[in-house]
């Protein structure tokens, strides 16, 4: 697919004329993962800032996007590809055909290396199409530009001729409502049943991103010994497994917004590189991301207070020390 679509849109990213009237926008990110969906929330916020009063449609995959963008009133329609194409060909074809039903003023492809994203951008009806940044000479800090949530924003600003291209990018944001946060507090209180502050751990991750049980055992013991005045709970993944063998008070739910609301009421989230890590950042909980194999600068948590640690070169004791230095946690 990469070979087939690699040249699509290669010469199409001419800058958008400044006086162009843009009212209806399609953003293409056909990926079913929670993290990748949350990581486009800064771009959606940027689009709203650049084009006030616009209406946004999303071309996505799976069922996550309607949940993530539930409180984004500018998001109108969400076109979802089924996760398994060949088991639901009717829905799959219908989603692609939906791209031709509406004439958009602008179509934006979020990830330039996404084959389906580039195809969707090509297939949709619009005079102006942005296929993704290529060889842009943008004067932005290299580490900032690498981040997967920030790069599309910087590239879009370049495409739109924005002058202060290096201004701050909006944070990941699930836009939790106050009733959701209050409900999360109630759930957390049922788990801890005291007035101490709470640290939550997420010990699971997929494949090579997952730390061993032995690593988590040592990390938990050092964390508990250094910060005895805090509750420590474990947020469980959808697989309902624990690298700590369920020795901590645990919380399990399949409701993404409820999980985020519970995390929002804690003092700190510590977890491996995962969609749950990005969910914590998007709930504005201070977040420590633990990285084993992924590109840290590209995927590190991006919230109000966050830090990423390469545990291949950082000892567990140093990780625990970072909590005090970065988040001002008292022992």
Short mmCIF file of the C-alpha atoms (twelve columns), coordinates in Angstrom:
data_MODEL
# 
_entry.id   MODEL 
# 
loop_
_atom_site.group_PDB 
_atom_site.id 
_atom_site.type_symbol 
_atom_site.label_atom_id 
_atom_site.label_alt_id 
_atom_site.label_comp_id 
_atom_site.label_asym_id 
_atom_site.label_seq_id 
_atom_site.Cartn_x 
_atom_site.Cartn_y 
_atom_site.Cartn_z 
_atom_site.pdbx_PDB_model_num 
ATOM 1   C CA . UNK A 1   0.000   0.000  0.000  1 
ATOM 2   C CA . UNK A 2   2.844   2.386  0.769  1 
ATOM 3   C CA . UNK A 3   4.282   1.838  -2.698 1 
ATOM 4   C CA . UNK A 4   0.868   2.204  -4.290 1 
ATOM 5   C CA . UNK A 5   -0.117  5.477  -2.606 1 
ATOM 6   C CA . UNK A 6   3.317   6.894  -1.848 1 
ATOM 7   C CA . UNK A 7   3.115   9.587  -4.512 1 
ATOM 8   C CA . UNK A 8   -0.492  10.586 -3.897 1 
ATOM 9   C CA . UNK A 9   -0.592  14.247 -3.027 1 
ATOM 10  C CA . UNK A 10  3.161   14.605 -3.357 1 
ATOM 11  C CA . UNK A 11  2.881   17.910 -5.148 1 
ATOM 12  C CA . UNK A 12  -0.509  19.018 -3.840 1 
ATOM 13  C CA . UNK A 13  0.446   20.840 -0.639 1 
ATOM 14  C CA . UNK A 14  0.423   24.341 -2.093 1 
ATOM 15  C CA . UNK A 15  -0.345  26.949 0.543  1 
ATOM 16  C CA . UNK A 16  -3.947  27.853 1.260  1 
ATOM 17  C CA . UNK A 17  -4.788  31.431 0.146  1 
ATOM 18  C CA . UNK A 18  -5.261  33.603 3.240  1 
ATOM 19  C CA . UNK A 19  -8.600  35.031 2.093  1 
ATOM 20  C CA . UNK A 20  -10.160 31.615 1.422  1 
ATOM 21  C CA . UNK A 21  -13.528 31.023 3.101  1 
ATOM 22  C CA . UNK A 22  -13.318 27.689 4.934  1 
ATOM 23  C CA . UNK A 23  -16.490 26.439 6.615  1 
ATOM 24  C CA . UNK A 24  -16.605 22.635 6.195  1 
ATOM 25  C CA . UNK A 25  -13.488 20.588 6.963  1 
ATOM 26  C CA . UNK A 26  -12.702 16.878 6.848  1 
ATOM 27  C CA . UNK A 27  -9.889  15.487 9.002  1 
ATOM 28  C CA . UNK A 28  -8.633  12.021 8.034  1 
ATOM 29  C CA . UNK A 29  -7.077  9.727  10.635 1 
ATOM 30  C CA . UNK A 30  -8.309  6.172  9.913  1 
ATOM 31  C CA . UNK A 31  -6.748  4.429  12.896 1 
ATOM 32  C CA . UNK A 32  -8.642  2.551  15.603 1 
ATOM 33  C CA . UNK A 33  -6.208  2.971  18.491 1 
ATOM 34  C CA . UNK A 34  -7.183  5.087  21.494 1 
ATOM 35  C CA . UNK A 35  -3.832  6.852  21.702 1 
ATOM 36  C CA . UNK A 36  -3.729  7.833  18.039 1 
ATOM 37  C CA . UNK A 37  -7.255  9.219  18.267 1 
ATOM 38  C CA . UNK A 38  -6.489  11.275 21.377 1 
ATOM 39  C CA . UNK A 39  -3.353  12.607 19.712 1 
ATOM 40  C CA . UNK A 40  -5.368  14.480 17.087 1 
ATOM 41  C CA . UNK A 41  -7.274  16.547 19.680 1 
ATOM 42  C CA . UNK A 42  -4.653  19.358 19.490 1 
ATOM 43  C CA . UNK A 43  -5.107  19.488 15.705 1 
ATOM 44  C CA . UNK A 44  -8.896  19.705 16.009 1 
ATOM 45  C CA . UNK A 45  -8.509  22.568 18.491 1 
ATOM 46  C CA . UNK A 46  -6.084  24.294 16.115 1 
ATOM 47  C CA . UNK A 47  -8.507  23.994 13.196 1 
ATOM 48  C CA . UNK A 48  -11.212 25.629 15.300 1 
ATOM 49  C CA . UNK A 49  -8.855  28.508 16.117 1 
ATOM 50  C CA . UNK A 50  -7.756  29.069 12.518 1 
ATOM 51  C CA . UNK A 51  -11.268 28.741 11.081 1 
ATOM 52  C CA . UNK A 52  -13.762 30.073 13.678 1 
ATOM 53  C CA . UNK A 53  -17.286 28.800 13.157 1 
ATOM 54  C CA . UNK A 54  -16.192 25.883 10.987 1 
ATOM 55  C CA . UNK A 55  -17.813 22.461 11.037 1 
ATOM 56  C CA . UNK A 56  -15.537 19.441 11.216 1 
ATOM 57  C CA . UNK A 57  -16.090 15.894 10.011 1 
ATOM 58  C CA . UNK A 58  -13.716 13.064 10.946 1 
ATOM 59  C CA . UNK A 59  -12.768 10.036 8.867  1 
ATOM 60  C CA . UNK A 60  -11.636 7.441  11.405 1 
ATOM 61  C CA . UNK A 61  -11.648 3.730  12.159 1 
ATOM 62  C CA . UNK A 62  -13.384 1.739  14.850 1 
ATOM 63  C CA . UNK A 63  -15.639 3.151  17.559 1 
ATOM 64  C CA . UNK A 64  -13.267 5.326  19.612 1 
ATOM 65  C CA . UNK A 65  -13.622 8.713  17.892 1 
ATOM 66  C CA . UNK A 66  -17.286 9.376  18.828 1 
ATOM 67  C CA . UNK A 67  -16.340 8.822  22.472 1 
ATOM 68  C CA . UNK A 68  -13.208 10.983 22.383 1 
ATOM 69  C CA . UNK A 69  -14.909 13.881 20.585 1 
ATOM 70  C CA . UNK A 70  -18.213 13.637 22.444 1 
ATOM 71  C CA . UNK A 71  -17.863 17.158 23.898 1 
ATOM 72  C CA . UNK A 72  -16.380 18.833 20.812 1 
ATOM 73  C CA . UNK A 73  -19.434 20.642 19.489 1 
ATOM 74  C CA . UNK A 74  -17.602 21.678 16.290 1 
ATOM 75  C CA . UNK A 75  -17.294 18.010 15.281 1 
ATOM 76  C CA . UNK A 76  -20.388 17.180 13.255 1 
ATOM 77  C CA . UNK A 77  -20.154 13.810 11.506 1 
ATOM 78  C CA . UNK A 78  -17.758 10.957 12.189 1 
ATOM 79  C CA . UNK A 79  -17.281 8.490  9.348  1 
ATOM 80  C CA . UNK A 80  -15.986 5.218  10.769 1 
ATOM 81  C CA . UNK A 81  -14.267 2.422  8.900  1 
ATOM 82  C CA . UNK A 82  -14.899 -0.952 10.572 1 
ATOM 83  C CA . UNK A 83  -11.858 -2.353 12.379 1 
ATOM 84  C CA . UNK A 84  -12.029 -5.599 10.382 1 
ATOM 85  C CA . UNK A 85  -12.583 -4.706 6.749  1 
ATOM 86  C CA . UNK A 86  -13.315 -8.109 5.299  1 
ATOM 87  C CA . UNK A 87  -15.792 -9.110 7.985  1 
ATOM 88  C CA . UNK A 88  -17.938 -6.051 7.259  1 
ATOM 89  C CA . UNK A 89  -17.418 -5.126 3.614  1 
ATOM 90  C CA . UNK A 90  -20.749 -3.329 3.366  1 
ATOM 91  C CA . UNK A 91  -19.882 -0.850 6.127  1 
ATOM 92  C CA . UNK A 92  -16.350 -0.544 4.788  1 
ATOM 93  C CA . UNK A 93  -17.495 0.424  1.288  1 
ATOM 94  C CA . UNK A 94  -20.232 2.670  2.650  1 
ATOM 95  C CA . UNK A 95  -17.713 4.636  4.718  1 
ATOM 96  C CA . UNK A 96  -15.522 5.287  1.682  1 
ATOM 97  C CA . UNK A 97  -18.475 6.310  -0.440 1 
ATOM 98  C CA . UNK A 98  -19.537 8.763  2.278  1 
ATOM 99  C CA . UNK A 99  -16.439 10.799 1.464  1 
ATOM 100 C CA . UNK A 100 -17.998 11.727 -1.877 1 
ATOM 101 C CA . UNK A 101 -21.361 12.863 -0.516 1 
ATOM 102 C CA . UNK A 102 -20.239 16.238 0.841  1 
ATOM 103 C CA . UNK A 103 -18.184 18.924 -0.829 1 
ATOM 104 C CA . UNK A 104 -15.591 20.113 1.685  1 
ATOM 105 C CA . UNK A 105 -13.711 23.392 1.707  1 
ATOM 106 C CA . UNK A 106 -10.606 21.696 3.103  1 
ATOM 107 C CA . UNK A 107 -9.451  18.120 3.675  1 
ATOM 108 C CA . UNK A 108 -6.595  17.420 6.095  1 
ATOM 109 C CA . UNK A 109 -4.621  14.196 6.304  1 
ATOM 110 C CA . UNK A 110 -3.137  13.899 9.802  1 
ATOM 111 C CA . UNK A 111 -0.426  11.266 9.309  1 
ATOM 112 C CA . UNK A 112 1.548   11.630 6.083  1 
ATOM 113 C CA . UNK A 113 2.687   7.982  6.190  1 
ATOM 114 C CA . UNK A 114 -0.857  6.650  6.464  1 
ATOM 115 C CA . UNK A 115 -1.824  4.950  3.199  1 
ATOM 116 C CA . UNK A 116 -5.550  5.006  3.931  1 
ATOM 117 C CA . UNK A 117 -5.336  8.599  5.142  1 
ATOM 118 C CA . UNK A 118 -3.747  9.735  1.901  1 
ATOM 119 C CA . UNK A 119 -6.261  7.759  -0.155 1 
ATOM 120 C CA . UNK A 120 -9.158  9.272  1.793  1 
ATOM 121 C CA . UNK A 121 -7.797  12.772 1.263  1 
ATOM 122 C CA . UNK A 122 -7.454  12.100 -2.449 1 
ATOM 123 C CA . UNK A 123 -10.915 10.540 -2.721 1 
ATOM 124 C CA . UNK A 124 -12.836 13.213 -0.806 1 
ATOM 125 C CA . UNK A 125 -14.364 16.144 -2.700 1 
ATOM 126 C CA . UNK A 126 -12.569 19.386 -1.916 1 
ATOM 127 C CA . UNK A 127 -10.705 22.140 -3.743 1 
ATOM 128 C CA . UNK A 128 -8.033  22.377 -1.053 1 
ATOM 129 C CA . UNK A 129 -6.299  19.293 0.294  1 
ATOM 130 C CA . UNK A 130 -3.477  18.953 2.774  1 
ATOM 131 C CA . UNK A 131 -1.776  15.554 2.551  1 
ATOM 132 C CA . UNK A 132 0.759   16.082 5.329  1 
ATOM 133 C CA . UNK A 133 4.021   17.919 5.825  1 
ATOM 134 C CA . UNK A 134 6.895   17.052 3.546  1 
ATOM 135 C CA . UNK A 135 10.360  18.622 3.683  1 
ATOM 136 C CA . UNK A 136 9.114   21.757 5.387  1 
ATOM 137 C CA . UNK A 137 11.823  24.125 6.606  1 
ATOM 138 C CA . UNK A 138 9.922   25.147 9.720  1 
ATOM 139 C CA . UNK A 139 11.744  27.038 12.454 1 
ATOM 140 C CA . UNK A 140 10.466  24.981 15.362 1 
ATOM 141 C CA . UNK A 141 12.452  23.206 18.073 1 
ATOM 142 C CA . UNK A 142 13.382  19.782 16.687 1 
ATOM 143 C CA . UNK A 143 12.050  17.845 19.672 1 
ATOM 144 C CA . UNK A 144 8.765   19.765 19.526 1 
ATOM 145 C CA . UNK A 145 8.376   19.124 15.811 1 
ATOM 146 C CA . UNK A 146 8.936   15.388 16.222 1 
ATOM 147 C CA . UNK A 147 5.955   14.888 18.522 1 
ATOM 148 C CA . UNK A 148 3.104   13.118 16.750 1 
ATOM 149 C CA . UNK A 149 0.459   15.450 18.258 1 
ATOM 150 C CA . UNK A 150 2.344   18.661 17.444 1 
ATOM 151 C CA . UNK A 151 3.836   18.062 13.994 1 
ATOM 152 C CA . UNK A 152 0.480   18.097 12.121 1 
ATOM 153 C CA . UNK A 153 -0.349  21.402 13.836 1 
ATOM 154 C CA . UNK A 154 2.925   23.036 12.818 1 
ATOM 155 C CA . UNK A 155 2.559   21.709 9.276  1 
ATOM 156 C CA . UNK A 156 -1.020  22.969 9.014  1 
ATOM 157 C CA . UNK A 157 0.059   26.412 10.210 1 
ATOM 158 C CA . UNK A 158 2.687   26.459 7.459  1 
ATOM 159 C CA . UNK A 159 0.101   25.370 4.906  1 
ATOM 160 C CA . UNK A 160 -2.276  28.124 6.015  1 
ATOM 161 C CA . UNK A 161 0.402   30.808 6.057  1 
ATOM 162 C CA . UNK A 162 0.237   31.402 9.819  1 
ATOM 163 C CA . UNK A 163 2.997   33.804 10.877 1 
ATOM 164 C CA . UNK A 164 3.695   32.802 14.494 1 
ATOM 165 C CA . UNK A 165 4.088   29.179 13.573 1 
ATOM 166 C CA . UNK A 166 6.029   28.260 16.718 1 
ATOM 167 C CA . UNK A 167 3.436   29.399 19.271 1 
ATOM 168 C CA . UNK A 168 2.295   26.814 21.798 1 
ATOM 169 C CA . UNK A 169 0.193   23.901 20.583 1 
ATOM 170 C CA . UNK A 170 -3.029  23.096 22.453 1 
ATOM 171 C CA . UNK A 171 -2.821  20.149 24.854 1 
ATOM 172 C CA . UNK A 172 -4.435  16.756 24.494 1 
ATOM 173 C CA . UNK A 173 -7.929  17.276 25.804 1 
ATOM 174 C CA . UNK A 174 -10.835 14.884 26.267 1 
ATOM 175 C CA . UNK A 175 -12.966 17.837 27.414 1 
ATOM 176 C CA . UNK A 176 -14.370 16.051 30.438 1 
ATOM 177 C CA . UNK A 177 -17.480 17.740 31.798 1 
ATOM 178 C CA . UNK A 178 -17.814 18.647 35.473 1 
ATOM 179 C CA . UNK A 179 -20.496 15.966 36.047 1 
ATOM 180 C CA . UNK A 180 -18.098 13.390 34.564 1 
ATOM 181 C CA . UNK A 181 -15.283 14.525 36.875 1 
ATOM 182 C CA . UNK A 182 -17.604 14.460 39.881 1 
ATOM 183 C CA . UNK A 183 -18.705 10.928 39.012 1 
ATOM 184 C CA . UNK A 184 -15.061 9.881  38.703 1 
ATOM 185 C CA . UNK A 185 -14.368 11.281 42.171 1 
ATOM 186 C CA . UNK A 186 -17.185 9.192  43.577 1 
ATOM 187 C CA . UNK A 187 -15.798 6.036  41.956 1 
ATOM 188 C CA . UNK A 188 -12.307 6.761  43.286 1 
ATOM 189 C CA . UNK A 189 -13.616 7.406  46.800 1 
ATOM 190 C CA . UNK A 190 -15.311 4.007  46.760 1 
ATOM 191 C CA . UNK A 191 -11.918 2.425  46.026 1 
ATOM 192 C CA . UNK A 192 -9.651  4.271  48.467 1 
ATOM 193 C CA . UNK A 193 -12.074 5.308  51.258 1 
ATOM 194 C CA . UNK A 194 -9.701  7.844  52.823 1 
ATOM 195 C CA . UNK A 195 -8.582  11.440 52.335 1 
ATOM 196 C CA . UNK A 196 -5.015  10.762 51.173 1 
ATOM 197 C CA . UNK A 197 -3.849  11.721 47.703 1 
ATOM 198 C CA . UNK A 198 -3.664  8.937  45.149 1 
ATOM 199 C CA . UNK A 199 -1.094  7.723  42.616 1 
ATOM 200 C CA . UNK A 200 -2.416  5.422  39.913 1 
ATOM 201 C CA . UNK A 201 -0.329  2.893  38.025 1 
ATOM 202 C CA . UNK A 202 -0.957  1.321  34.638 1 
ATOM 203 C CA . UNK A 203 1.348   -1.672 34.329 1 
ATOM 204 C CA . UNK A 204 0.290   -3.110 30.973 1 
ATOM 205 C CA . UNK A 205 1.353   -2.312 27.410 1 
ATOM 206 C CA . UNK A 206 1.459   -4.180 24.125 1 
ATOM 207 C CA . UNK A 207 4.446   -6.167 22.904 1 
ATOM 208 C CA . UNK A 208 7.915   -4.784 23.521 1 
ATOM 209 C CA . UNK A 209 6.507   -1.721 25.311 1 
ATOM 210 C CA . UNK A 210 5.477   -3.801 28.328 1 
ATOM 211 C CA . UNK A 211 7.772   -3.901 31.372 1 
ATOM 212 C CA . UNK A 212 8.247   -7.234 33.103 1 
ATOM 213 C CA . UNK A 213 6.542   -8.273 36.303 1 
ATOM 214 C CA . UNK A 214 9.895   -8.167 38.050 1 
ATOM 215 C CA . UNK A 215 10.470  -4.564 36.971 1 
ATOM 216 C CA . UNK A 216 7.049   -3.467 38.185 1 
ATOM 217 C CA . UNK A 217 7.461   -5.344 41.469 1 
ATOM 218 C CA . UNK A 218 10.663  -3.435 42.234 1 
ATOM 219 C CA . UNK A 219 9.189   -0.138 41.049 1 
ATOM 220 C CA . UNK A 220 6.108   -0.531 43.224 1 
ATOM 221 C CA . UNK A 221 8.123   -1.472 46.312 1 
ATOM 222 C CA . UNK A 222 10.377  1.578  45.952 1 
ATOM 223 C CA . UNK A 223 7.398   3.842  45.241 1 
ATOM 224 C CA . UNK A 224 5.496   2.575  48.279 1 
ATOM 225 C CA . UNK A 225 8.513   2.940  50.551 1 
ATOM 226 C CA . UNK A 226 9.398   6.452  49.369 1 
ATOM 227 C CA . UNK A 227 5.856   7.870  49.375 1 
ATOM 228 C CA . UNK A 228 3.915   6.137  52.161 1 
ATOM 229 C CA . UNK A 229 1.510   9.077  52.551 1 
ATOM 230 C CA . UNK A 230 -0.117  8.334  49.169 1 
ATOM 231 C CA . UNK A 231 -2.675  5.775  48.123 1 
ATOM 232 C CA . UNK A 232 -1.499  3.653  45.185 1 
ATOM 233 C CA . UNK A 233 -4.069  2.010  42.934 1 
ATOM 234 C CA . UNK A 234 -3.818  0.157  39.644 1 
ATOM 235 C CA . UNK A 235 -5.877  0.971  36.553 1 
ATOM 236 C CA . UNK A 236 -6.465  -2.296 34.715 1 
ATOM 237 C CA . UNK A 237 -6.445  -2.667 30.918 1 
ATOM 238 C CA . UNK A 238 -9.331  -4.021 28.905 1 
ATOM 239 C CA . UNK A 239 -7.558  -7.414 29.011 1 
ATOM 240 C CA . UNK A 240 -8.023  -7.344 32.827 1 
ATOM 241 C CA . UNK A 241 -4.425  -8.371 33.564 1 
ATOM 242 C CA . UNK A 242 -1.930  -7.014 36.080 1 
ATOM 243 C CA . UNK A 243 1.865   -7.032 36.087 1 
ATOM 244 C CA . UNK A 244 1.551   -6.701 39.870 1 
ATOM 245 C CA . UNK A 245 -0.738  -9.731 40.163 1 
ATOM 246 C CA . UNK A 246 -3.644  -7.652 41.535 1 
ATOM 247 C CA . UNK A 247 -1.920  -6.932 44.865 1 
ATOM 248 C CA . UNK A 248 -3.037  -3.265 44.791 1 
ATOM 249 C CA . UNK A 249 -6.547  -1.859 44.969 1 
ATOM 250 C CA . UNK A 250 -7.662  -1.970 41.338 1 
ATOM 251 C CA . UNK A 251 -10.105 -0.219 39.061 1 
ATOM 252 C CA . UNK A 252 -11.504 -1.798 35.915 1 
ATOM 253 C CA . UNK A 253 -13.894 -0.349 33.355 1 
ATOM 254 C CA . UNK A 254 -14.468 -0.449 29.619 1 
ATOM 255 C CA . UNK A 255 -15.902 3.084  29.683 1 
ATOM 256 C CA . UNK A 256 -13.119 5.335  28.381 1 
ATOM 257 C CA . UNK A 257 -14.589 8.577  29.680 1 
ATOM 258 C CA . UNK A 258 -15.231 7.118  33.121 1 
ATOM 259 C CA . UNK A 259 -11.642 5.840  33.291 1 
ATOM 260 C CA . UNK A 260 -10.382 9.313  32.373 1 
ATOM 261 C CA . UNK A 261 -12.644 10.878 34.993 1 
ATOM 262 C CA . UNK A 262 -11.256 8.607  37.703 1 
ATOM 263 C CA . UNK A 263 -7.669  9.380  36.647 1 
ATOM 264 C CA . UNK A 264 -8.492  13.114 36.632 1 
ATOM 265 C CA . UNK A 265 -9.153  12.895 40.361 1 
ATOM 266 C CA . UNK A 266 -5.760  11.380 41.179 1 
ATOM 267 C CA . UNK A 267 -2.514  13.248 41.844 1 
ATOM 268 C CA . UNK A 268 -0.309  11.340 39.418 1 
ATOM 269 C CA . UNK A 269 -0.530  8.709  36.693 1 
ATOM 270 C CA . UNK A 270 2.455   6.432  36.021 1 
ATOM 271 C CA . UNK A 271 2.249   4.053  33.102 1 
ATOM 272 C CA . UNK A 272 3.934   2.477  30.139 1 
ATOM 273 C CA . UNK A 273 3.701   3.948  26.641 1 
ATOM 274 C CA . UNK A 274 0.082   3.197  25.763 1 
ATOM 275 C CA . UNK A 275 -3.287  4.666  24.905 1 
ATOM 276 C CA . UNK A 276 -4.005  4.789  28.644 1 
ATOM 277 C CA . UNK A 277 -0.979  7.056  29.120 1 
ATOM 278 C CA . UNK A 278 -2.377  9.477  26.539 1 
ATOM 279 C CA . UNK A 279 -5.818  9.189  28.142 1 
ATOM 280 C CA . UNK A 280 -4.300  10.300 31.457 1 
ATOM 281 C CA . UNK A 281 -2.604  13.266 29.790 1 
ATOM 282 C CA . UNK A 282 -5.855  14.207 28.059 1 
ATOM 283 C CA . UNK A 283 -7.622  14.237 31.447 1 
ATOM 284 C CA . UNK A 284 -5.015  16.777 32.666 1 
ATOM 285 C CA . UNK A 285 -3.619  14.466 35.317 1 
ATOM 286 C CA . UNK A 286 0.176   14.812 35.829 1 
ATOM 287 C CA . UNK A 287 1.592   11.914 33.806 1 
ATOM 288 C CA . UNK A 288 4.838   9.956  33.806 1 
ATOM 289 C CA . UNK A 289 5.335   7.815  30.694 1 
ATOM 290 C CA . UNK A 290 7.703   4.835  30.938 1 
ATOM 291 C CA . UNK A 291 9.329   3.965  27.617 1 
ATOM 292 C CA . UNK A 292 11.165  0.804  26.619 1 
ATOM 293 C CA . UNK A 293 11.154  0.623  22.828 1 
ATOM 294 C CA . UNK A 294 9.119   3.438  21.255 1 
ATOM 295 C CA . UNK A 295 10.508  6.758  20.081 1 
ATOM 296 C CA . UNK A 296 10.178  8.831  23.222 1 
ATOM 297 C CA . UNK A 297 10.219  12.280 21.598 1 
ATOM 298 C CA . UNK A 298 7.481   11.253 19.183 1 
ATOM 299 C CA . UNK A 299 5.091   9.550  21.592 1 
ATOM 300 C CA . UNK A 300 5.764   11.040 25.033 1 
ATOM 301 C CA . UNK A 301 2.724   12.180 27.062 1 
ATOM 302 C CA . UNK A 302 1.563   15.670 26.180 1 
ATOM 303 C CA . UNK A 303 -0.632  17.149 28.858 1 
ATOM 304 C CA . UNK A 304 -0.535  19.903 31.426 1 
ATOM 305 C CA . UNK A 305 2.225   18.293 33.508 1 
ATOM 306 C CA . UNK A 306 4.140   15.386 32.085 1 
ATOM 307 C CA . UNK A 307 7.494   13.659 31.844 1 
ATOM 308 C CA . UNK A 308 8.792   10.747 29.765 1 
ATOM 309 C CA . UNK A 309 11.499  8.361  30.951 1 
ATOM 310 C CA . UNK A 310 13.590  5.932  28.946 1 
ATOM 311 C CA . UNK A 311 13.795  3.030  31.388 1 
ATOM 312 C CA . UNK A 312 16.553  1.388  29.347 1 
ATOM 313 C CA . UNK A 313 18.960  4.041  30.623 1 
ATOM 314 C CA . UNK A 314 17.172  5.271  33.771 1 
ATOM 315 C CA . UNK A 315 17.207  3.166  36.922 1 
ATOM 316 C CA . UNK A 316 14.084  2.498  38.936 1 
ATOM 317 C CA . UNK A 317 15.500  4.521  41.827 1 
ATOM 318 C CA . UNK A 318 16.040  7.463  39.475 1 
ATOM 319 C CA . UNK A 319 12.482  7.111  38.159 1 
ATOM 320 C CA . UNK A 320 11.173  7.361  41.691 1 
ATOM 321 C CA . UNK A 321 13.385  10.399 42.352 1 
ATOM 322 C CA . UNK A 322 11.955  12.134 39.274 1 
ATOM 323 C CA . UNK A 323 8.526   12.106 40.881 1 
ATOM 324 C CA . UNK A 324 9.723   14.447 43.609 1 
ATOM 325 C CA . UNK A 325 11.737  16.656 41.272 1 
ATOM 326 C CA . UNK A 326 9.204   16.957 38.465 1 
ATOM 327 C CA . UNK A 327 5.872   16.733 40.256 1 
ATOM 328 C CA . UNK A 328 6.814   18.072 43.713 1 
ATOM 329 C CA . UNK A 329 5.475   14.959 45.392 1 
ATOM 330 C CA . UNK A 330 6.287   14.941 49.103 1 
ATOM 331 C CA . UNK A 331 7.714   11.811 50.632 1 
# 
